Amino acid sequence: MRKLYHLIREALRDTERDYTAMGMRQAIVLLSIPMILEMGMEALFAIVDIFFVSRVGENATSTVGITESMLVITYSLAWGLGMGATALVARRTGEKDKEGARTGAAQGVFVAFAIGLLLAIPGTIFAPQLLGLMGAEPGVIAEGSNYARLMMASNVIIMLLFAINASFRGVGRANMALWSLGLANLINIVLDPLLIFGIGPFPEMGVTGAACATTIGRGCGVAFQLYHLFKADGPFAMRMPDLRPVWAVIKSILQVAVGGAGQFLIPSLSWLFLYRIIAESGTAAVAGYTVAIRIIIFALLPAWGMANAAATLVGQNLGAGQPDRAQRSTWLCGHYNMVYMLIVTFIFWAASPWIVSFFSQSAAADATAILALRVISAGYLFYGYGMVLAQAFNGAGDSMTPTWLNVIGFWIIDIPLAYVLAKTFDMGPLGVFLSIAISESILAVMCAVVFQRGRWKLVKV
């Protein structure tokens, strides 16, 4: 235990390291610990909000789920932009080009702000109409419009939070990303019950209070990030002139970001289709599915932390001229991730009723949530590898390969299969959950086959 404590402490220290020169296992551990914790912090937003909101009612829970599904474009673009920033910053870091890394991070901030603003304005204005288009019932629209408006207005904050943290990961300072999300989560956890239920001098805002708490928390996290971006002895020591657009760098970031956004958008759009199928089973089914997805996100985001560590290692090792080390580190990350995902699968099968009991909802919603956790987790054996391999492509700057693989996995396999199982065979939500497990397993196998060919080693960033 003492050794583990010192290892975690070392991983969380604000220290500059050369991950291309140290032992491979040590590099993976030191990078992955803060990234896993960072992803866990990101998942806390979803879990904490739904924990408190579920006590307001099923309309409130459905509001959160439907609004999150509407934010898929924001998260897709933020995820893609983050991939571009990580790939470029990691490659320049591996080349020992600090000026190039700073320029890449600054251009990531510029692009994130511009895209966030373009998304925030129409989303805020048309939030109620968007809820209606998503199939929300009148009660959900009436209760959740202000929540949706505020979450749409926070698009700028979301974009900045993702893009800046991606730059911190790319330069190998994942602890900075962790601390920014830790601060954001702490504020959200404190404000959520105060604003939702009107404790003390605070007004009772219901589900809208959750949006206020999340936005304030994330805003404080971005302020923390900006402080360390511009800090003179920080990893970038950024200056205001660095934020002027450098179109050649922006082009390099966007070339990766387009594929990265597609990787997130493709499954997200398929999830929208799945939401529509489940919505036909009623509000209780949607509420149960929303709770299950939040729990799954909480479990998967630490695994994404390991995948992000692989992306950083691939980018830095390619920049240092060590492609074989990049490949070996990816497979090793995949081994570790598979073990973690198998543990999650066992927990979901054994303890899902107990996990779901923490959320206040009807018995019908609980049954849907339990079914979703058990069936979807059946595909985690392969998925643990697949998510690492996809991020390895991204770290190399080859974001289009996993994008096209996602098209096959989600649009050619997942959506048709879900429709056939749920509608043709009248399996309802069970058919949707089975299609997710099957399609993601096939997708992971395809990623492994293509990754082994090694063409990603030749990509220039």
ZANU-796684 format. One record per residue: y, x, z of N, C-alpha, C in turn. Coordinates in steps of 0.2 Angstrom, whole numbers, plus 5000, padded with zeros to 4 digits. Layout:
! ZANU-796684
YXZYXZYXZ/...
//
This chain:
! ZANU-796684
499450045000500050005000500650045000/500650105004501250145004501350174997/500850194993500950224987501250174982/501050104983501250054979502050044980/502150044987502850034989503350084985/503150154986503550204983503550194975/503050174972503050164965503550114963/503550054967504050004965504750024966/504850064972505450084974505750134968/505350174966505550224960505650184954/505350134952505450094946506050054947/506350034953506949994953507550044954/507450104955508050154956508450154949/509050164950509550164944509550244942/509050264939508950334937508750334929/509150384926508950394919508350434918/507850414914507250444913507050454905/506650504904506350514897505650484897/505650424894504950394894504550414889/504750454884504450484879504050554881/504250574887503950644889503550634895/503550584899503150584905502450554903/502050554908501350524907501350454904/500950434900500950364897500850304902/500450314906500350264912500950254916/501150314918501750314922502350284919/502450294912503050264909502950194908/502350164907502150094907502350064914/502150094919502250064926502950064927/503250114926504050124928504450074924/504250064918504650014914504449944915/503749934916503549864916503749834923/503749864928503849834935504549794935/505149834933505749794933505749744928/505449754922505449704917505049644919/504449654922504049594925504449554930/504749594934505149554939505749524936/506049554931506649524927506349454924/505849454921505549394918505349344923/505149364928505049314934505649284936/506249324936506849294938507049244933/506949254927507149214922506849144923/506149154924505749094925505949054931/506249084936506449044942506948994941/507449004936507948954934507548894932/507048894928506648834926506348804932/505948844936505548814942506048784947/506548824949507048794954507348734952/507548734946507948664944507448604944/506848614941506448564940506148544947/506048584952505848574959506348524962/506948534962507448494965507648434961/507648434954507748384950507248324950/506648354951506048304951506148254957/506548274962506648224967507148174966/507548184961508048134959507648074955/507148094951506848034947506548064941/506148024937505848044931506348044925/506848004926507348004921507748074921/507848104927508148164928507648224925/507048214927506548264925506548264917/506548204914506448204907507148234904/507648224907508348244904508248324904/508048354909507948424909507448454904/506948414903506448434898506648434891/507048374889507248364883507848404881/508248414886508848464885508648534883/508148554887507848624886507548624879/507248574877506948574870507548574865/508148544866508648554862508948624862/508948654867509148724867508748774864/508248754860507748804857508148844852/508648814849509048854844509448914847/509748894853510048944857509649004859/509048984862508549034865508249074859/508149044853507849074848508349134845/508949114845509449164842509549214847/509649194854509649244859509149294860/508549264859507949304859507949354853/508049324847508049374841508649424842/509249404844509749454845509549504850/509249484855508949534860508449584857/508049564853507549604849507949654845/508449634841508849684837509149734842/509449714847509849754852509349804855/508749784857508249824860508049874855/507849854849507549904844508049954842/508649934841509149984839509350034845/509450004851509650044857509050094859/508450064859507850104860507750164855/507850154849507750204844508350254845/508950234846509450284847509350324853/509050294858508950324865508450384864/507850364860507350404858507550464854/508150454850508350514846508950554850/509050534857509550564861510250554858/510350504855511050484852511350434857/511750454862512050414867512550374864/512950404859513550364856513250314852/512650324848512350274844512150214848/511850234854511550174859512150134861/512750164863513350134866513550084860/513650104854513850064849513450004847/512750014848512249964847512349914852/512449934858512549884864513149844863/513749874861514349844860514349794855/514049804849513949764844513549704845/513049714850512649654852513049604856/513549634860513949594864514449554859/514649584854515149554850514749494846/514149504843513849454840513649394844/513349414851513149364855513749314857/514349344858514949294860515049254854/515049284848515249244842514749184840/514149204841513549154840513649094845/513649124851513649074857514249024856/514849044854515449004853515248944848/514948974842514848924837514348874839/513848884844513348834846513648794851/514148814855514348784861514748724859/515248734854515748684853515348614850/514948614845514648554842514148524847/513848574851513348544856513648504861/514148534864514548494869514748424867/515048424861515348364858514848304857/514248324854513748284852513148274857/513148304863512648304867512248234868/512548174869512248114870511848094864/512148104858511848084852511248134851/511248194853510648234852510048214856/510248194862509748164867509348104863/509748064860509548004857509048024851/509248074847508848094842508148124844/508148154850507548184853507148124856/507248064855506848004858506947994865/507548014868507647994875507747924876/507447894881507647824882508347814885/508547744884509247734886509447754893/508947744898509147774905509247844905/508847884901508847954901509547974898/509747944893510447964890510947944895/510947894898511447874903511547924908/510947944911510947984917511048054915/510848074909510848144908511348174903/511748134900512248154895512748214898/512948204904513348264907512948324908/512348314910511948374911511848414904/511748374899511648404892512248434890/512848404891513448434889513648504892/513548504898513648564902513148624900/512548604899512048654897512248684889/512448634885512648654878513248694879/513748684883514348724884514248794886/513648804890513448864892513148914887/513148894881512748934876513049004875/513749014876514049074876513749124881/513649094888513449134893512649154892/512249104889511549114888511549174883/511849174878511849224872512049294875/512549294879512749364882512249384887/511949344891511449364896510849394893/510649364887510049394884510249454880/510749454877510949514873511049574877/511449574882511549624886510949654890/510549604893509949634896509449664891/509449644885509049674880509349754879/509949764879510249834878510049874884/510049844890509849884896509149904895/508649854893507949874892507849924887/508249924882508149974876508350044878/508850044883509050114885508550134891/508150094893507650114898507950094905/508450054906508750034912508549964914/507949944914507749874915507949854922/508049894926508249874933508949844933/509349864928510049824928509949754926/509449744921509349674919509049634925/508649664929508349634934508849614939/509349654941509849644946510249584944/510449584937510949534935510549464935/509949464934509549394934509449384942/509349434946509249414953509849384956/510449414954511049384957511149314954/511049304948511049234945510649184948/510049204949509549164953509749144960/509949194963510149184970510649124971/511149134966511749084966511449014964/511049014959510748954957510348914963/509948954966509548934972509948904977/510448934979510948904984511248844982/511548844976511948794973511548724971/510948734969510548684966510548624971/510248634977510248574982510848554984/511348594985512048574987512348524982/512348544976512648504971512248444968/511548454968511148394966511148334971/511148354978511048304983511748294987/512248334986512848324989512848344997/512548404998512548425005513148455007/513348435013513948455016514548435012/515048475011515648455008515548455000/514948464997514848464990514748394988/514948374982514848304979514148294977/513848234977513248224975513248214967/512948254964513048254956512348244953/511848234956511248224953511048274949/510748254943510448304938511048354935/511648324935512248364933512348424937/512148414944512248474948511848534947/511248514944510748574942511148614936/511448574931511748614926512348654929/512748624933513248664936513048724940/512448724944512248774947511948834943/511548814938511348854933511848894929/512348854927512848894923513348934927/513448914933513848964938513449024939/512749014941512349074942512349124936/512149094930512149134924512849174923/513349134924514049164923514149224927/513949224934514049274938513549334936/512949314933512549374931512849404925/513149374921513549404915514149444917/514449424922515049464925514749534928/514149524931513849584934513649634928/513349604923513149644917513749684914/514349644913514949674910515149734914/515149724921515449774925515049844924/514349834923513949894922513949924915/514149884910514249904904514849954903/515349934907515949974906516050024912/515550024916515650074922515550144919/516050184921516150254918515450294919/515150284924514450324925513850284924/513950224920513350184919513050204913/512450174911512050194905512450194898/512950154898513350154891514050174892/514350174898515050184898515550164893/515450094891515750064886516550064887/516850054881517550054881517749994877/518349964878518549904874518549914867/518849974864518749984857518049984854/517549994858516849984856516649914854/517049864856516849794854517149774848/517549824844517749804838517149804833/517149754828516549754824516349814820/515749834820515549894816514949864811/515149844805514749804801514049834799/514049894799513449924797512949924803/513149924809512749924815512549844816/513049804815512849734815512349714810/512349734804511849724799511149744802/511149804805510549834807510249784812/510649764817510449714822510249654820/510549624815510449554812509749564808/509649614805509049624801508449614805/508449644811507849624816507949564819/508549544821508749474824508449414820/508549414814508349364810507549344811/507149404810506449394811506349374819/506649404823506549394830506749314832/507249294829507449224830506949174827/506649194821506149154818505549154823/505349214826504749214830504849164836/505449154839505549104844505649034841/505949034836506148964833505548924830/505048964827504548934824504048904829/503848934835503448894840503848844843/504548854844504948804848505048744844/505048754837505148684833504448654833/503848694833503248664834503148624841/503448654846503448614852503848554852/504448554848504848494847504348434844/503948454840503548404836503048384842/502748434846502248414851502548364856/503248374858503548334862503648264860/503748254853503748194850503148154851/502548194850501948154850501848134858/501948174862501848164869502348104872/502948104869503448054871503147984869/502747974864502447914863501947884868/501747934873501347904878501747884884/502447894884502847864889503247924893/503747894897504147944901503747984906/503247954909502847994914502448044911/502248034904501848094901502348154899/502948134897503448184896503648224902/503748184908503948214914503348264916/502748244915502148284917502148344913/502248334907502248394902502748444903/503348414905503948454907503748504913/503448474918503348514924502848564922/502348544918501748594916502048654912/502548634908502848694904503248734908/503648714913504048754918503548794922/502948774924502548814927502248864923/502048844917501748894912502248954910/502948934910503448984908503449034914/503449004920503449044926502949094926/502349074924501749124924501749164918/502049144912502049194906502549244906/503149224909503749274908503549344912/503249344917503049414919502649454914/502149414911501749444905502249464899/502749424898503249454893503649514895/503649524902503949584905503549644902/502849634903502449694900502549704893/502549644889502649654882503349684880/503849674884504549704883504449774884/504049794889503949864891503649904885/503149864881502849894875503349904870/503849854869504349854864504749914865/505049934871505449984873505050054871/504450054874504050114873503950134865/503850084861503750094854504350114851/504950084852505550104850505750174851/505650194858505850264860505450314857/504750304857504250344855504350354847/504450304843504650314836505250354835/505750344839506350384839506250454840/505750464845505650534846505150564842/504950534837504450564832503750564834/503550514839502850514842502550444840/502350424834502050364832501350344835/500950404836500350394839500350374846/500850404850500950384857501250314857/501650294853501850224852501250174852/500750194848500250144847499750144853/499650204856499250204862499550164868/500150174868500550134874500450064873/500450044867500449964865499749944867/499249974865498549944867498449954875/498750004878498650004885499049944889/499649934886499949874889499649814888/499249804882498849744880498249734885/497949794887497449794892497649764899/498249794901498449774907498649694907/498949674902499149604901498649554901/498049574897497449534897497249524904/497149574908496949564915497349514919/498049524918498449474922498349404919/498349394913498249324910497649294912/497049334913496449304915496549284922/496849314926497049294933497349234933/497949224929498249164929497849104927/497449114922496949064920496549034925/496249084929495849064935496249024940/496849044941497249004946497448934944/497548934937497748864934497148814935/496548844933495948804934495748784941/495848824945495648814952496148774957/496848794955497348764960497848724957/497748704950498348664947498548604951/498048564954498248504958498748524964/498548574967498948604972499648624970/499648654964500348684961500748624959/500448574956500848514953501148474959/500748474965500948434971501648454973/501848514972502548534974503148494971/502948464965503448424961503348354963/503948314964503848244966503948204960/503348174958503248134952502648084953/502548044948502047994949501348024948/500847984950500148004949500048014941/500247974937500147984930500448044927/501048064929501348124927501048184930/500748184936500348234939499748254935/499448194933498748204929498948234923/499448224919499648254913499748324914/500148344919500348414921499648454922/499248424926498648464928498148474922/498148424917497748434911498048484907/498748484906499048534902498948604904/498948614911498848684914498148714912/497748674913497048694913496848704905/497048664901496848664894497148724890/497848724891498248774888498048844890/497948854896497748924899497048944896/496648904893496048924890496148974885/496748974882496849024877497149094879/497249104885497649164888497249224887/496549224886496149284886496449324879/496549294874496849324868497549334868/497849284871498649274871498949334874/498549364880498849424883498949484879/498449494874498549544869499049524864/499049464861499449444856500249454857/500449434863501149434865501349514865/500949554868501149624868501149654861/500649634856500649664850501349644846/501449574847502049554843502749584845/502749604852503349634854503349714852/502749734851502749804848503049814841/502849764837503149754830503849754831/504149714835504849704836505149774839/504849804843505149864846505149924840/504749914835504749964829505249944824/505549884825506049854820505749814815/505149804815504749754810504649684813/505249644813505149584816504949534811/504849544805504649494800503949484800/503549534801502749534801502549474807/502749484813502549434818502849364816/503449364813503749304811503249264806/503049294801502549264796501949244799/501649284804501049264808501149204812/501849194815501949134818501949074814/502249084808502249024803501449004802/501049054801500349034800500048994807/500149034812499849004819500148944821/500748934820501048874823501148814818/501448834812501548774807500948754803/500548804801499948794797499348774801/499348794807498748784812498948734817/499448754821499548714827499748644826/500248634822500548564821500048514818/499748534812499248494809498648474814/498448524817497848514822498048474828/498648474830498948434836498948364833/499248354827499248284825498548254824/498148294821497448264819497148244826/497148294831496748284837497148224841/497748224841498148174845498148104842/498248104835498348034832497648014829/497348054824496748034821496148024825/496048074830495548064835495748034841/496348004842496647964847496548004854/496648064854496548104860497248114864/497748094861498448094865498648164867/498948164873499148234875498548284875/497948264877497448314877497348354870/497448314865497448344858497948394857/498548384860499148424859498948494863/498648484869498548544873497948584870/497448554867496948594864497248634858/497648604854497948634848498348694850/498648694856499048754858498548804860/498048794863497548844865497248874859/497048834855496648864849497148904844/497748874843498148914838498448974841/498548984847498849044850498249094850/497649074851497049124851496949154844/497049114839496949134832497549184830/498149164833498749204831498649274834/498349274840498349344843497849384840/497249354837496849394833497149424827/497549384823497849404817498349464819/498749454824499149514826498849574827/498249574830497849634832497649664825/497449624820497149654814497749684810/498349654810498849684806499149744810/499149744816499449794820499049864819/498449854819497949914818498049944811/498349914806498449944800499049994800/499549984805499950044806500550044802/500749994798501349994793501949994797/501949964803502549964807502850034809/502450084809502650154810503150184805/503150154799503650174794504250144794/504450094798505050054798505650094800/506150094797506750124798507250074802/507650094807508150054810508750094811/
//
